Amino acid sequence: MGWGSLIVHRPQTNERHLKFVGVRNNSRPRVPWQVQTMNKTTYEKGTQNTLLRMLLRLGTKQFGSPSPELESQVRAIHDLIRLEELIEQIQNAQSWDDLLQD
């Protein structure tokens, strides 16, 4: 089944939500490049936040709470691959400093 155009019922002033009415034709809706870019950026930001939370949570469990300086250093990491690598290395590291050394 392909993409179709959504048909929605526009809410009246006393209705709170859009109502789904159906799908029209089988053509893929065109999405402006700005929306595609925003969605990718939003997705990456959400992934980054999730990885940061996971790294801090697992690291705290393994090494104890990081100092404010170390936590700032961790939160400054924006590279998703680097965050994933750090999460994988937690069980082999001896401390926060050991984990974060390059």
Phi and psi restraints in degrees (value plus and minus 20) as a CYANA .aco file:
   2 GLY   PHI    -109.8   -69.8
   2 GLY   PSI    -198.2  -158.2
   3 TRP   PHI     -94.2   -54.2
   3 TRP   PSI     127.6   167.6
   4 GLY   PHI    -153.2  -113.2
   4 GLY   PSI     145.0   185.0
   5 SER   PHI    -104.6   -64.6
   5 SER   PSI     110.7   150.7
   6 LEU   PHI     -96.2   -56.2
   6 LEU   PSI     120.4   160.4
   7 ILE   PHI    -132.4   -92.4
   7 ILE   PSI     102.4   142.4
   8 VAL   PHI    -142.9  -102.9
   8 VAL   PSI     134.6   174.6
   9 HIS   PHI    -111.2   -71.2
   9 HIS   PSI     100.2   140.2
  10 ARG   PHI     -91.7   -51.7
  10 ARG   PSI     114.9   154.9
  11 PRO   PHI     -89.9   -49.9
  11 PRO   PSI     125.6   165.6
  12 GLN   PHI     -98.8   -58.8
  12 GLN   PSI     153.8   193.8
  13 THR   PHI     -82.1   -42.1
  13 THR   PSI     -46.2    -6.2
  14 ASN   PHI    -116.2   -76.2
  14 ASN   PSI     -20.0    20.0
  15 GLU   PHI    -118.8   -78.8
  15 GLU   PSI     126.7   166.7
  16 ARG   PHI    -119.2   -79.2
  16 ARG   PSI     -45.9    -5.9
  17 HIS   PHI    -149.5  -109.5
  17 HIS   PSI     134.9   174.9
  18 LEU   PHI     -92.8   -52.8
  18 LEU   PSI     125.2   165.2
  19 LYS   PHI    -127.8   -87.8
  19 LYS   PSI     113.0   153.0
  20 PHE   PHI     -95.2   -55.2
  20 PHE   PSI     107.6   147.6
  21 VAL   PHI    -125.8   -85.8
  21 VAL   PSI     -59.0   -19.0
  22 GLY   PHI     149.4   189.4
  22 GLY   PSI    -194.3  -154.3
  23 VAL   PHI    -138.5   -98.5
  23 VAL   PSI     114.2   154.2
  24 ARG   PHI    -130.3   -90.3
  24 ARG   PSI     113.2   153.2
  25 ASN   PHI      31.2    71.2
  25 ASN   PSI    -198.2  -158.2
  26 ASN   PHI    -133.9   -93.9
  26 ASN   PSI      -2.3    37.7
  27 SER   PHI    -107.1   -67.1
  27 SER   PSI     127.7   167.7
  28 ARG   PHI     -97.0   -57.0
  28 ARG   PSI     109.4   149.4
  29 PRO   PHI     -86.4   -46.4
  29 PRO   PSI     123.5   163.5
  30 ARG   PHI    -104.7   -64.7
  30 ARG   PSI     109.5   149.5
  31 VAL   PHI    -133.5   -93.5
  31 VAL   PSI     106.7   146.7
  32 PRO   PHI     -78.2   -38.2
  32 PRO   PSI     126.3   166.3
  33 TRP   PHI     -80.3   -40.3
  33 TRP   PSI     -49.4    -9.4
  34 GLN   PHI     -83.9   -43.9
  34 GLN   PSI     -58.7   -18.7
  35 VAL   PHI     -89.9   -49.9
  35 VAL   PSI     -61.8   -21.8
  36 GLN   PHI     -80.4   -40.4
  36 GLN   PSI     -64.2   -24.2
  37 THR   PHI     -83.2   -43.2
  37 THR   PSI     -64.4   -24.4
  38 MET   PHI     -81.8   -41.8
  38 MET   PSI     -62.2   -22.2
  39 ASN   PHI     -83.9   -43.9
  39 ASN   PSI     -60.8   -20.8
  40 LYS   PHI     -85.2   -45.2
  40 LYS   PSI     -64.9   -24.9
  41 THR   PHI     -83.8   -43.8
  41 THR   PSI     -62.6   -22.6
  42 THR   PHI     -82.6   -42.6
  42 THR   PSI     -62.6   -22.6
  43 TYR   PHI     -82.4   -42.4
  43 TYR   PSI     -67.1   -27.1
  44 GLU   PHI     -83.4   -43.4
  44 GLU   PSI     -59.7   -19.7
  45 LYS   PHI     -85.0   -45.0
  45 LYS   PSI     -61.9   -21.9
  46 GLY   PHI     -84.2   -44.2
  46 GLY   PSI     -60.7   -20.7
  47 THR   PHI     -84.6   -44.6
  47 THR   PSI     -62.9   -22.9
  48 GLN   PHI     -80.4   -40.4
  48 GLN   PSI     -66.4   -26.4
  49 ASN   PHI     -81.5   -41.5
  49 ASN   PSI     -60.6   -20.6
  50 THR   PHI     -84.4   -44.4
  50 THR   PSI     -65.8   -25.8
  51 LEU   PHI     -84.3   -44.3
  51 LEU   PSI     -59.9   -19.9
  52 LEU   PHI     -82.3   -42.3
  52 LEU   PSI     -65.6   -25.6
  53 ARG   PHI     -80.9   -40.9
  53 ARG   PSI     -62.4   -22.4
  54 MET   PHI     -85.5   -45.5
  54 MET   PSI     -64.1   -24.1
  55 LEU   PHI     -81.9   -41.9
  55 LEU   PSI     -66.1   -26.1
  56 LEU   PHI     -86.1   -46.1
  56 LEU   PSI     -59.1   -19.1
  57 ARG   PHI     -88.4   -48.4
  57 ARG   PSI     -68.0   -28.0
  58 LEU   PHI     -87.8   -47.8
  58 LEU   PSI     -59.4   -19.4
  59 GLY   PHI     -84.7   -44.7
  59 GLY   PSI     -59.9   -19.9
  60 THR   PHI     -84.2   -44.2
  60 THR   PSI     -58.9   -18.9
  61 LYS   PHI     -85.6   -45.6
  61 LYS   PSI     -57.8   -17.8
  62 GLN   PHI    -102.7   -62.7
  62 GLN   PSI     -62.0   -22.0
  63 PHE   PHI    -137.7   -97.7
  63 PHE   PSI     -26.9    13.1
  64 GLY   PHI      73.2   113.2
  64 GLY   PSI     153.3   193.3
  65 SER   PHI     -83.1   -43.1
  65 SER   PSI     116.3   156.3
  66 PRO   PHI     -95.7   -55.7
  66 PRO   PSI     134.5   174.5
  67 SER   PHI     -86.6   -46.6
  67 SER   PSI     140.0   180.0
  68 PRO   PHI     -75.8   -35.8
  68 PRO   PSI     -55.6   -15.6
  69 GLU   PHI     -86.3   -46.3
  69 GLU   PSI     -63.5   -23.5
  70 LEU   PHI     -87.0   -47.0
  70 LEU   PSI     -58.8   -18.8
  71 GLU   PHI     -83.7   -43.7
  71 GLU   PSI     -60.3   -20.3
  72 SER   PHI     -83.1   -43.1
  72 SER   PSI     -59.1   -19.1
  73 GLN   PHI     -83.4   -43.4
  73 GLN   PSI     -62.2   -22.2
  74 VAL   PHI     -85.9   -45.9
  74 VAL   PSI     -65.5   -25.5
  75 ARG   PHI     -86.9   -46.9
  75 ARG   PSI     -37.7     2.3
  76 ALA   PHI    -101.2   -61.2
  76 ALA   PSI     -27.3    12.7
  77 ILE   PHI    -100.9   -60.9
  77 ILE   PSI      99.8   139.8
  78 HIS   PHI    -130.7   -90.7
  78 HIS   PSI     -30.6     9.4
  79 ASP   PHI     -98.1   -58.1
  79 ASP   PSI      96.8   136.8
  80 LEU   PHI     -82.9   -42.9
  80 LEU   PSI     -59.0   -19.0
  81 ILE   PHI     -85.7   -45.7
  81 ILE   PSI     -61.2   -21.2
  82 ARG   PHI     -82.4   -42.4
  82 ARG   PSI     -62.2   -22.2
  83 LEU   PHI     -82.2   -42.2
  83 LEU   PSI     -63.3   -23.3
  84 GLU   PHI     -82.1   -42.1
  84 GLU   PSI     -62.4   -22.4
  85 GLU   PHI     -82.0   -42.0
  85 GLU   PSI     -62.3   -22.3
  86 LEU   PHI     -82.9   -42.9
  86 LEU   PSI     -61.1   -21.1
  87 ILE   PHI     -81.6   -41.6
  87 ILE   PSI     -62.0   -22.0
  88 GLU   PHI     -85.8   -45.8
  88 GLU   PSI     -50.2   -10.2
  89 GLN   PHI    -107.0   -67.0
  89 GLN   PSI     -26.9    13.1
  90 ILE   PHI     -75.5   -35.5
  90 ILE   PSI     -65.7   -25.7
  91 GLN   PHI     -89.1   -49.1
  91 GLN   PSI     -38.0     2.0
  92 ASN   PHI    -117.2   -77.2
  92 ASN   PSI     -32.3     7.7
  93 ALA   PHI    -106.2   -66.2
  93 ALA   PSI     137.4   177.4
  94 GLN   PHI    -119.3   -79.3
  94 GLN   PSI     -41.1    -1.1
  95 SER   PHI    -181.4  -141.4
  95 SER   PSI     152.5   192.5
  96 TRP   PHI     -78.9   -38.9
  96 TRP   PSI     -64.5   -24.5
  97 ASP   PHI     -81.3   -41.3
  97 ASP   PSI     -62.9   -22.9
  98 ASP   PHI     -82.4   -42.4
  98 ASP   PSI     -62.5   -22.5
  99 LEU   PHI     -83.5   -43.5
  99 LEU   PSI     -63.4   -23.4
 100 LEU   PHI    -107.5   -67.5
 100 LEU   PSI     -25.9    14.1
 101 GLN   PHI     -87.8   -47.8
 101 GLN   PSI     125.6   165.6
